[in-house]
Amino acid sequence: MKTEKVLGWHFTNGNKLRDGSDLVVGKTYKHTGELIMCNSGYHASVDILDALNYAPGFTVSRVECSGEMEKQDDKLVCRNRKVLWSIDAKKIILEWSIRVVMDSIKTAKKVYKDKAWNAWADLWISGKDRSNAAYAAYAAYAAYAAADAADASYAAADAAKRKVRAKYSRWLSAAIAKAEGREP
């Protein structure tokens, strides 16, 4: 187990921790028992989107984890967790969710529009039955969409996912910190 100080994010349902104790800003919670990931100790995530995966509610705290700790890819468990500040982030998270959905729709429309246009252009250039080129393009568009959904390039999709995830993580962290008048 490592001993260091790590800034993290932690969500609660209102001002109660999962064990039922009160969430108190400025307090350092100390765990005296064994540290067991997902079982005992104080948990947090370095990335706010990772913390959001475990959120029982919309209250988010910026925390400083210290003492002994174990880390996984998306969370950590620690001996000590100090609550630096806390905010009800429901409105911000809902705004963030809408932003993610709208951006996803825009991206999907652009990708499939470009594929339909390319299919139509290929048919036009080839000199085949131009009277049906537009219909063929839209058929190709549907085929491209189905193929992409079923067999997208995993590496490209994964890289794009990481980039978008980082963008939205920064946006959400900054929006919550700004609402509290803090640095993320």
Sequence and secondary structure as in RCSB ss.txt:
>XXXX:A:sequence
MKTEKVLGWHFTNGNKLRDGSDLVVGKTYKHTGELIMCNSGYHASVDILDALNYAPGFTVSRVECSGEMEKQDDK
LVCRNRKVLWSIDAKKIILEWSIRVVMDSIKTAKKVYKDKAWNAWADLWISGKDRSNAAYAAYAAYAAYAAADAA
DASYAAADAAKRKVRAKYSRWLSAAIAKAEGREP
>XXXX:A:secstr
 EE  EEEEEEEBTTB TTS B  TT EEE  S  BTTTBSEEEBSSHHHHHHT SSSEEEEEEEEEEEEE SS 
EEEEEEEEEEEEE HHHHHHHHHHHHHHHHHHHHHHHHHHHHHHHHHHHHHTS GGGHHHHHHHHHHHHHHHHHH
H  HHHHHHHHHHHHHHHHHHHHHHHHHHHTS  
